Amino acid sequence: MNIIQVTHLSLTWPEAIAVWLLRLAGEKQHVIAAKFGINVGRISDVLTEKTHVGSK
């Protein structure tokens, strides 16, 4: 598994786009969260468009 180094608690716009690309490629939310080293809730926030609206 490739790990993407993130040194902050929230995702940037390019990272949010990467989350969508990984999800569309079939990755599960907990796997995406592990790749970014953040809580799965932050991934859920992006995918439900609570944050980064329009990144889809």
ZAVO-137995 format. One record per atom (N, C-alpha, C): residue number from 0; x, y, z; atom name; residue in one letter. Coordinates in nm, 3 decimals. Layout:
<atoms>
    i       px       py       pz  at  aa
  NUM        X        Y        Z  CA   A
...
</atoms>
This chain:
<atoms>
    i       px       py       pz  at  aa
    0    0.085   -0.117    0.000   N   M
    0    0.000    0.000    0.000  CA   M
    0    0.089    0.124    0.000   C   M
    1    0.059    0.217   -0.086   N   N
    1    0.133    0.343   -0.091  CA   N
    1    0.079    0.438    0.015   C   N
    2    0.168    0.504    0.084   N   I
    2    0.129    0.600    0.187  CA   I
    2    0.159    0.740    0.135   C   I
    3    0.059    0.828    0.145   N   I
    3    0.075    0.967    0.107  CA   I
    3    0.098    1.044    0.237   C   I
    4    0.212    1.114    0.247   N   Q
    4    0.244    1.187    0.370  CA   Q
    4    0.158    1.312    0.383   C   Q
    5    0.083    1.322    0.491   N   V
    5    0.003    1.440    0.522  CA   V
    5    0.044    1.485    0.661   C   V
    6    0.079    1.611    0.673   N   T
    6    0.125    1.662    0.802  CA   T
    6    0.026    1.762    0.862   C   T
    7   -0.100    1.754    0.821   N   H
    7   -0.202    1.843    0.874  CA   H
    7   -0.330    1.764    0.898   C   H
    8   -0.427    1.826    0.966   N   L
    8   -0.547    1.754    1.005  CA   L
    8   -0.657    1.757    0.901   C   L
    9   -0.656    1.856    0.813   N   S
    9   -0.759    1.863    0.710  CA   S
    9   -0.694    1.845    0.573   C   S
   10   -0.776    1.814    0.476   N   L
   10   -0.726    1.790    0.341  CA   L
   10   -0.728    1.918    0.259   C   L
   11   -0.634    1.929    0.169   N   T
   11   -0.632    2.041    0.076  CA   T
   11   -0.723    2.008   -0.042   C   T
   12   -0.745    2.105   -0.127   N   W
   12   -0.829    2.084   -0.245  CA   W
   12   -0.773    1.972   -0.336   C   W
   13   -0.644    1.974   -0.370   N   P
   13   -0.590    1.864   -0.453  CA   P
   13   -0.600    1.728   -0.386   C   P
   14   -0.586    1.725   -0.255   N   E
   14   -0.600    1.598   -0.182  CA   E
   14   -0.745    1.549   -0.186   C   E
   15   -0.840    1.642   -0.177   N   A
   15   -0.982    1.606   -0.185  CA   A
   15   -1.012    1.546   -0.322   C   A
   16   -0.954    1.601   -0.426   N   I
   16   -0.973    1.545   -0.561  CA   I
   16   -0.912    1.406   -0.567   C   I
   17   -0.797    1.388   -0.505   N   A
   17   -0.733    1.256   -0.501  CA   A
   17   -0.820    1.155   -0.427   C   A
   18   -0.888    1.200   -0.322   N   V
   18   -0.980    1.113   -0.248  CA   V
   18   -1.089    1.062   -0.342   C   V
   19   -1.148    1.153   -0.420   N   W
   19   -1.252    1.114   -0.515  CA   W
   19   -1.199    1.016   -0.619   C   W
   20   -1.080    1.042   -0.669   N   L
   20   -1.022    0.953   -0.770  CA   L
   20   -0.998    0.813   -0.713   C   L
   21   -0.949    0.807   -0.591   N   L
   21   -0.927    0.677   -0.527  CA   L
   21   -1.059    0.605   -0.503   C   L
   22   -1.161    0.679   -0.459   N   R
   22   -1.292    0.619   -0.433  CA   R
   22   -1.354    0.568   -0.563   C   R
   23   -1.343    0.647   -0.669   N   L
   23   -1.396    0.604   -0.799  CA   L
   23   -1.320    0.485   -0.855   C   L
   24   -1.195    0.469   -0.812   N   A
   24   -1.115    0.354   -0.855  CA   A
   24   -1.149    0.229   -0.773   C   A
   25   -1.237    0.244   -0.674   N   G
   25   -1.282    0.128   -0.598  CA   G
   25   -1.223    0.113   -0.459   C   G
   26   -1.140    0.207   -0.417   N   E
   26   -1.081    0.198   -0.283  CA   E
   26   -1.188    0.224   -0.178   C   E
   27   -1.181    0.154   -0.067   N   K
   27   -1.273    0.174    0.044  CA   K
   27   -1.226    0.294    0.127   C   K
   28   -1.321    0.355    0.197   N   Q
   28   -1.290    0.478    0.271  CA   Q
   28   -1.179    0.458    0.374   C   Q
   29   -1.179    0.346    0.445   N   H
   29   -1.078    0.326    0.548  CA   H
   29   -0.939    0.307    0.487   C   H
   30   -0.933    0.253    0.366   N   V
   30   -0.805    0.237    0.297  CA   V
   30   -0.753    0.374    0.252   C   V
   31   -0.844    0.457    0.200   N   I
   31   -0.805    0.593    0.159  CA   I
   31   -0.754    0.670    0.280   C   I
   32   -0.825    0.659    0.392   N   A
   32   -0.784    0.729    0.514  CA   A
   32   -0.645    0.684    0.558   C   A
   33   -0.619    0.555    0.549   N   A
   33   -0.488    0.503    0.587  CA   A
   33   -0.379    0.556    0.495   C   A
   34   -0.409    0.568    0.368   N   K
   34   -0.310    0.621    0.273  CA   K
   34   -0.273    0.765    0.305   C   K
   35   -0.370    0.843    0.350   N   F
   35   -0.345    0.982    0.383  CA   F
   35   -0.303    1.000    0.529   C   F
   36   -0.317    0.896    0.609   N   G
   36   -0.280    0.904    0.749  CA   G
   36   -0.373    0.993    0.831   C   G
   37   -0.501    0.993    0.795   N   I
   37   -0.599    1.075    0.866  CA   I
   37   -0.719    0.990    0.906   C   I
   38   -0.807    1.049    0.983   N   N
   38   -0.928    0.983    1.030  CA   N
   38   -1.024    0.959    0.914   C   N
   39   -1.092    0.844    0.915   N   V
   39   -1.187    0.811    0.808  CA   V
   39   -1.301    0.913    0.800   C   V
   40   -1.327    0.983    0.910   N   G
   40   -1.431    1.086    0.910  CA   G
   40   -1.400    1.199    0.814   C   G
   41   -1.271    1.233    0.800   N   R
   41   -1.233    1.339    0.706  CA   R
   41   -1.258    1.295    0.563   C   R
   42   -1.239    1.166    0.534   N   I
   42   -1.267    1.113    0.401  CA   I
   42   -1.417    1.118    0.376   C   I
   43   -1.493    1.079    0.477   N   S
   43   -1.639    1.084    0.466  CA   S
   43   -1.688    1.226    0.442   C   S
   44   -1.627    1.323    0.509   N   D
   44   -1.665    1.463    0.490  CA   D
   44   -1.647    1.506    0.344   C   D
   45   -1.540    1.462    0.282   N   V
   45   -1.516    1.496    0.141  CA   V
   45   -1.619    1.426    0.052   C   V
   46   -1.641    1.296    0.077   N   L
   46   -1.729    1.219   -0.011  CA   L
   46   -1.876    1.255    0.004   C   L
   47   -1.914    1.310    0.119   N   T
   47   -2.052    1.356    0.136  CA   T
   47   -2.063    1.506    0.107   C   T
   48   -1.952    1.565    0.065   N   E
   48   -1.942    1.706    0.029  CA   E
   48   -1.977    1.801    0.144   C   E
   49   -1.944    1.758    0.266   N   K
   49   -1.952    1.850    0.381  CA   K
   49   -1.835    1.947    0.376   C   K
   50   -1.725    1.901    0.319   N   T
   50   -1.609    1.987    0.294  CA   T
   50   -1.570    1.971    0.148   C   T
   51   -1.500    2.068    0.096   N   H
   51   -1.451    2.066   -0.041  CA   H
   51   -1.564    2.039   -0.144   C   H
   52   -1.673    2.114   -0.129   N   V
   52   -1.786    2.100   -0.220  CA   V
   52   -1.739    2.129   -0.362   C   V
   53   -1.771    2.039   -0.454   N   G
   53   -1.733    2.057   -0.594  CA   G
   53   -1.606    1.983   -0.632   C   G
   54   -1.542    1.917   -0.537   N   S
   54   -1.419    1.845   -0.569  CA   S
   54   -1.445    1.716   -0.645   C   S
   55   -1.571    1.677   -0.650   N   K
   55   -1.609    1.554   -0.720  CA   K
   55   -1.583    1.572   -0.867   C   K
</atoms>
